[in-house]
Amino acid sequence: SASDVWAVGGDSVGTLILHWNGTAWSTVKSPNPGKFSDIASVSAVSASDAWAVGNDTSAPFILHWNGKTWAQVAASFPGTIDDLNGVSAVSGNDVWAVGEYYPGSTGYRTLILHWNGKSWSKVSSPDPSPPGGGNFLYGGVSAVSASDAWTVGDYYNKSGAVSLAALILHWNGHVWSQTRSPSGPDELTQVSAESASAWAVGQTNGGAGQLLRLRGTTVSATKEPSAGVTYTPNAIHAAGADAWLTGS
């Protein structure tokens, strides 16, 4: 609401969480799971229910706000290296967190966790990269209902070669499936969903900005304003017919 906004990140001593009360921003005490903890994403359901995810040098972590304090919530991770890059809460028993993990062989794989109101569990997700490549969901996740969520990133689409392609996954209430993107985008850095559709931003390997409109299994490129030869859109937020896009 206008008097309840969260912002997250990190500073020289660890996690950093700020809260807006309608008048001013103030720092809210937050756990530091490790020596170099940094928070990547936050999502709130209500004034007494918010989630944040981040990473330390040793492992990712998940934090929860109960209206009074932020506390770490236990979760198991499948890899020898794990990262969480985004979180999106629909309700008290429907929260998504995404990233990637390294199982010790075959390259990085997509990591999608779900909160059912009691515990976090891993949900099966596509890994289109050939063995030895990599699949990355660093573009966050955005959910609008129990049957509609999006997450984006990129993957190596050729074995043994650093050749990136945009990775778009959609949740229909039962499974996560890949949605193919038009030629051009090589990486997507953020997604923002609204009812029955979503926006995603990113860029090509050549530095050209990309703005995509996602509708079910259909993805279309949209012309975006360009501030220069190399244009990097890195964040987008949509609410109905109103959307904001930022970059450099």
C-alpha positions as semicolon CSV with decimal commas, in nm:
position;residue;x (nm);y (nm);z (nm)
1;S;0,000;0,000;0,000
2;A;0,102;0,364;-0,004
3;S;0,229;0,332;0,354
4;D;0,381;-0,017;0,337
5;V;0,672;-0,064;0,095
6;W;0,990;-0,276;0,122
7;A;1,331;-0,233;-0,041
8;V;1,617;-0,482;-0,003
9;G;1,985;-0,524;-0,082
10;G;2,312;-0,533;0,107
11;D;2,587;-0,314;0,246
12;S;2,936;-0,354;0,387
13;V;2,811;-0,545;0,692
14;G;2,550;-0,771;0,530
15;T;2,178;-0,766;0,454
16;L;1,994;-0,436;0,421
17;I;1,616;-0,396;0,445
18;L;1,436;-0,061;0,431
19;H;1,069;0,012;0,496
20;W;0,850;0,303;0,381
21;N;0,570;0,399;0,622
22;G;0,412;0,663;0,400
23;T;0,636;0,941;0,525
24;A;0,995;0,819;0,541
25;W;1,228;0,525;0,478
26;S;1,387;0,352;0,777
27;T;1,621;0,056;0,824
28;V;1,461;-0,260;0,965
29;K;1,677;-0,513;1,147
30;S;1,740;-0,826;0,939
31;P;1,929;-1,154;0,983
32;N;2,277;-1,205;0,838
33;P;2,299;-1,578;0,756
34;G;2,663;-1,538;0,651
35;K;2,951;-1,294;0,648
36;F;2,871;-1,157;0,301
37;S;2,492;-1,182;0,285
38;D;2,304;-0,984;0,020
39;I;1,928;-0,983;-0,049
40;A;1,820;-1,012;-0,412
41;S;1,441;-0,982;-0,402
42;V;1,139;-0,913;-0,180
43;S;0,763;-0,971;-0,214
44;A;0,484;-0,889;0,029
45;V;0,133;-1,032;0,066
46;S;0,024;-0,811;0,355
47;A;0,159;-0,595;0,636
48;S;0,233;-0,912;0,833
49;D;0,346;-1,145;0,556
50;A;0,648;-1,075;0,334
51;W;0,933;-1,283;0,190
52;A;1,289;-1,207;0,082
53;V;1,560;-1,422;-0,075
54;G;1,932;-1,373;-0,112
55;N;2,274;-1,531;-0,116
56;D;2,588;-1,562;0,088
57;T;2,924;-1,700;-0,019
58;S;2,825;-2,038;0,126
59;A;2,453;-2,077;0,047
60;P;2,130;-1,898;-0,042
61;F;1,881;-1,803;0,229
62;I;1,511;-1,722;0,269
63;L;1,372;-1,460;0,511
64;H;1,015;-1,401;0,631
65;W;0,844;-1,097;0,787
66;N;0,561;-1,173;1,033
67;G;0,463;-0,812;1,098
68;K;0,717;-0,766;1,377
69;T;1,051;-0,921;1,281
70;W;1,244;-1,069;0,989
71;A;1,361;-1,428;1,050
72;Q;1,535;-1,693;0,843
73;V;1,319;-1,985;0,726
74;A;1,473;-2,328;0,670
75;A;1,491;-2,471;0,319
76;S;1,693;-2,750;0,159
77;F;1,893;-2,690;-0,159
78;P;1,988;-2,959;-0,413
79;G;2,327;-2,848;-0,543
80;T;2,687;-2,810;-0,440
81;I;2,639;-2,447;-0,547
82;D;2,297;-2,279;-0,520
83;D;2,162;-1,929;-0,588
84;L;1,826;-1,762;-0,531
85;N;1,754;-1,455;-0,741
86;G;1,382;-1,385;-0,711
87;V;1,072;-1,434;-0,496
88;S;0,702;-1,370;-0,561
89;A;0,421;-1,423;-0,310
90;V;0,058;-1,474;-0,413
91;S;-0,084;-1,568;-0,073
92;G;0,020;-1,705;0,264
93;N;0,043;-2,056;0,121
94;D;0,157;-1,979;-0,234
95;V;0,506;-1,833;-0,274
96;W;0,771;-1,895;-0,542
97;A;1,149;-1,855;-0,525
98;V;1,379;-1,908;-0,824
99;G;1,747;-1,932;-0,913
100;E;1,986;-2,202;-1,026
101;Y;2,198;-2,481;-0,880
102;Y;2,504;-2,685;-0,974
103;P;2,463;-3,057;-0,903
104;G;2,832;-3,134;-0,939
105;S;2,809;-3,232;-1,307
106;T;2,609;-3,163;-1,628
107;G;2,616;-2,785;-1,578
108;Y;2,383;-2,548;-1,393
109;R;2,012;-2,630;-1,369
110;T;1,706;-2,418;-1,299
111;L;1,600;-2,404;-0,935
112;I;1,236;-2,337;-0,845
113;L;1,109;-2,365;-0,488
114;H;0,750;-2,338;-0,365
115;W;0,608;-2,248;-0,022
116;N;0,278;-2,421;0,059
117;G;0,218;-2,249;0,392
118;K;0,423;-2,500;0,591
119;S;0,749;-2,573;0,411
120;W;0,962;-2,503;0,103
121;S;1,002;-2,777;-0,159
122;K;1,170;-2,806;-0,498
123;V;0,937;-2,813;-0,802
124;S;1,041;-2,975;-1,130
125;S;1,139;-2,723;-1,400
126;P;1,275;-2,740;-1,758
127;D;1,648;-2,738;-1,835
128;P;1,679;-2,692;-2,212
129;S;2,058;-2,656;-2,223
130;P;2,259;-2,955;-2,358
131;P;2,470;-3,145;-2,100
132;G;2,768;-2,941;-1,993
133;G;2,588;-2,613;-2,058
134;G;2,388;-2,411;-1,810
135;N;2,038;-2,289;-1,724
136;F;1,993;-1,970;-1,520
137;L;1,687;-1,800;-1,369
138;Y;1,840;-1,471;-1,260
139;G;1,554;-1,265;-1,401
140;G;1,334;-1,326;-1,099
141;V;0,980;-1,460;-1,081
142;S;0,639;-1,295;-1,094
143;A;0,313;-1,468;-0,998
144;V;-0,042;-1,332;-1,010
145;S;-0,243;-1,639;-0,913
146;A;-0,213;-2,007;-0,822
147;S;-0,223;-2,092;-1,193
148;D;-0,025;-1,808;-1,349
149;A;0,344;-1,734;-1,285
150;W;0,645;-1,645;-1,499
151;T;1,022;-1,666;-1,453
152;V;1,301;-1,571;-1,694
153;G;1,676;-1,593;-1,749
154;D;1,893;-1,757;-2,012
155;Y;2,059;-2,085;-2,108
156;Y;2,346;-2,215;-2,322
157;N;2,178;-2,347;-2,635
158;K;2,486;-2,521;-2,778
159;S;2,695;-2,789;-2,613
160;G;3,043;-2,672;-2,517
161;A;2,983;-2,318;-2,646
162;V;2,891;-1,993;-2,474
163;S;2,589;-1,924;-2,693
164;L;2,306;-1,775;-2,488
165;A;1,933;-1,787;-2,555
166;A;1,651;-1,633;-2,355
167;L;1,483;-1,871;-2,111
168;I;1,112;-1,817;-2,042
169;L;0,917;-2,051;-1,813
170;H;0,545;-2,040;-1,730
171;W;0,345;-2,204;-1,449
172;N;-0,012;-2,306;-1,538
173;G;-0,111;-2,441;-1,197
174;H;0,025;-2,789;-1,267
175;V;0,366;-2,773;-1,436
176;W;0,641;-2,532;-1,537
177;S;0,695;-2,534;-1,915
178;Q;0,925;-2,348;-2,151
179;T;0,787;-2,079;-2,382
180;R;1,002;-2,014;-2,686
181;S;1,112;-1,657;-2,749
182;P;1,153;-1,487;-3,088
183;S;1,502;-1,460;-3,232
184;G;1,709;-1,182;-3,084
185;P;1,695;-1,188;-2,703
186;D;1,993;-1,370;-2,555
187;E;1,923;-1,299;-2,190
188;L;1,628;-1,172;-1,989
189;T;1,691;-0,981;-1,669
190;Q;1,344;-0,935;-1,519
191;V;0,978;-1,024;-1,561
192;S;0,659;-0,864;-1,433
193;A;0,325;-1,044;-1,466
194;E;-0,029;-0,918;-1,474
195;S;-0,351;-1,107;-1,538
196;A;-0,309;-1,339;-1,841
197;S;0,010;-1,169;-1,962
198;A;0,353;-1,041;-1,861
199;W;0,641;-0,816;-1,964
200;A;1,007;-0,926;-1,977
201;V;1,319;-0,718;-2,040
202;G;1,674;-0,807;-2,138
203;Q;1,928;-0,768;-2,413
204;T;2,114;-0,941;-2,695
205;N;2,480;-1,037;-2,675
206;G;2,541;-0,734;-2,894
207;G;2,398;-0,501;-2,632
208;A;2,062;-0,421;-2,794
209;G;1,776;-0,380;-2,548
210;Q;1,483;-0,621;-2,561
211;L;1,125;-0,578;-2,441
212;L;0,896;-0,880;-2,474
213;R;0,523;-0,927;-2,427
214;L;0,431;-1,271;-2,291
215;R;0,083;-1,416;-2,339
216;G;0,045;-1,787;-2,265
217;T;0,252;-1,967;-2,531
218;T;0,294;-1,652;-2,742
219;V;0,593;-1,419;-2,711
220;S;0,624;-1,101;-2,916
221;A;0,892;-0,833;-2,930
222;T;0,785;-0,477;-2,849
223;K;0,969;-0,163;-2,955
224;E;1,111;0,017;-2,654
225;P;1,267;0,364;-2,625
226;S;1,644;0,354;-2,673
227;A;1,872;0,602;-2,500
228;G;2,181;0,513;-2,699
229;V;2,365;0,263;-2,916
230;T;2,400;0,025;-2,623
231;Y;2,080;0,014;-2,422
232;T;2,033;-0,215;-2,123
233;P;1,686;-0,238;-1,970
234;N;1,723;-0,415;-1,638
235;A;1,394;-0,378;-1,450
236;I;1,024;-0,359;-1,525
237;H;0,709;-0,341;-1,315
238;A;0,358;-0,364;-1,455
239;A;0,018;-0,304;-1,296
240;G;-0,263;-0,327;-1,545
241;A;-0,223;-0,069;-1,821
242;D;0,051;0,112;-1,626
243;A;0,412;-0,009;-1,646
244;W;0,756;0,129;-1,563
245;L;1,083;0,034;-1,733
246;T;1,431;0,133;-1,615
247;G;1,779;0,069;-1,752
248;S;2,105;0,228;-1,853
